[in-house]
Amino acid sequence: VASTGIVATRTLPVLQPSAAGRWDSSNVASPVVLLPREGVAGDPWRMFYYGSDGTWSDAAATPFLPTGKCGLATSADGLTWTRATDECVFAPGERGAWDSLHVGVGDVHWNEDGRSLTMYYLAAGDEAVDGAPDGIRMRIGRATSEDGGLSWAREPEPVVSADAAEGLFASWPRVLPPALTGGPWRMLYHSFDGRRWRAFSCRSDDGGASWTREGLALGPGEGGAWDEQGVGTRCVVPWRDRLLMIYEGVEAGSGTHRLGGAASADGGHTEGGRG
C-alpha cells in the first residue's frame, strides 16, 4: 500500500491456537475488533475470530479454509488478550441448515441501542457443487447478541445468497454503516468464479434486514498487475475525504497474496487509484 503512505510493522501474535482438544486448537484467524464503548466504565476491547480444531461439523468433510466456529477474546488495552470462554460463542447451525457445516465471522457492530450486537457471518451447509470441495457454497448470514457477544441468535435464512453470475459463493462480508457511506448501509463481499476473485457491493435501506445487490465493487487488476488474479478479503476505513479499502490481492501464476489499497466516495464502487 505504498501510495497510501501506510507502513505495516510485524509484531508477535496476540492470540494463538489453544491447547489440543479444544475447538480452536488448530488455527485462529480473521479477527474483528471492537473498541471499548465510550461512557461505559470497564468496557473491554472485544475480538471476534474464527478457528477450528482441524475438522468441521461433518467429520467426512475436509476443511479447505480456516473457518469452523467463532470465538471471543477480550482485552483491557488492545495488546494482551484473554479468551472470554473456553467454548466457541457461535457454531454451525443444525443438521440440514444452510450453515450447518462451517461458519466464520465477517463483521460485527454495535446496534443503535448501544447494548446489542449484530454479526454478519459467512457459512455453508452440505450442498454439493460439482468439481468443488464440500462447504464451497458459502452465503452470508446475520445474528444478534444481547450479552456482549457471548451468545448469539441467528436469523433462519441468509441475508445474501450466492449468485452464479458472480461466482461459487458470497462470503467475507464487511458492513459499512451510514456514518461511513454518507447514505445507505453497504456490504462488501467477495466471490470466486473458478478463475478470479472479485469484490461486490450491496446496499440496505432498512438497517440491514434486507440487501440489494449493486454490482462489482473492485475487480482483478489489469494483465500483468500484482493483483491480476483478483481481490479477496478486505477492510474499509475513513481516509482523507473518502473511504480506503485495504484488500488482499492475488498474483496470477505464482498465487502470491499481497495487500493493496483502493478508494471510494461512498463504499460502493471504487474510483480506481489502486496501490
Steps between C-alpha positions, in 0.01 A plus 500: 500500500783735415274767344310547829807566710405215735788289633433156652707382797521136603442414868466187710162319494242628748281187472615150415325164459392347830597169657442170322144375526334843500290638216769747378808285557597489130473865399359846583441756224328808360452715814231768522581744781257735677636783714358561849177699496534862605336573833479132603731450798718192477380409152769280338640478154330209323653276236279263303682239294448165335695180537480123511655186641581383148153360436156632407162396638480215248802280570493374140568850364861612456543868599657712227460824699590602858130553577298270727365680807528850650657612826535810715802643681515817708772749598544799728762663277468349151836323540448217747203277426316231698234268364161593646411132523663167417206419274411655166236774508352415157483157337355359177123459480302182539541212258335582168518878552668723243780572753542151645857422390720798588469866601734800521453852633506770232408817688349607834356835604313655791136577435341839559388401851867477602437166674444237231727379222441385144734254330518432129659164432592270213389139509415193297303181540537165329384612154709321238659691210641296213878505493527713816579411863231456764399831658578718197144635457536774760234757575476793741291485817412731786477443876446721807633494854358657816789407733806659343569219254497194727188353340324563170156459344527432127245588234366187328591595142804670347478873430716466187508178297744383237438623145629295206563822305761595765652165586478196721420680825438831681736535795715707738253788551614842621216733593513880478244704698349828371747696713774376265319486165306825534198310372363146544655207679741322266654155502813397314561129439691290252453199278704266281388381156759224464759735347501833680386664823287816490346726765135602476276744686140499613291754688233499769238768556345331806791479743637171369181292500513458121766562238498591129795423277672800337758320290878489473689709756859404409617250243837346412786722391601529137712237328841478664391687813590365844126435564413366155332189643268694724386664820423313821451599862492872578460766767358852448593806708454878470790664315526869417163588344430149375497137607810285466474128429802295603461180304666165443616469140613184325771481235436280197733207452679507834183541709687742727274702732577865577312800642386792288284809533208649307281803568126568482278796578211294637625146566342359184687516173867590529647794313814329377821628651609154610830480681 
